[in-house]
Amino acid sequence: MTTKEVLAVARGSRARAWAFLVGAILLEVSATLSLKGALELPALYAVVAVGYVSSFACLTLVLRAGMALGAAYGIWGASGVALTAVLSTILFDEPFTALMSVGIVLVIGGVLCVELGAQHAQQKKDGAA
């Protein structure tokens, strides 16, 4: 396999990992929002169960595609927190304060640090090999 072929496969795995990660995030947020909705409409508990199980299945596929666990879980968790906070404000009229906004920005900043650190470590590892 040539270097170009190896790089093409790596890019494909990376794109696939990100696609599965977006799916995992959207499924987890849907399940979490459905949990709130299920208080009024118990049939939504089925959406909760399917959403969480499917989200973890997608997260497993993210890891199989080669994304580092710390980065994948951090992005998944932080994105879920941010989206759930914003969407629960829209859908359920829950409060969204300036302090909550600061917290979300800090969480996202922390996840970016983890992701950049993971990429840097991988580059060093690849360079040493």
Helices and strands as residue ranges (DSSP letters): H 3-37, G 42-44, H 45-64, H 69-92, H 98-128
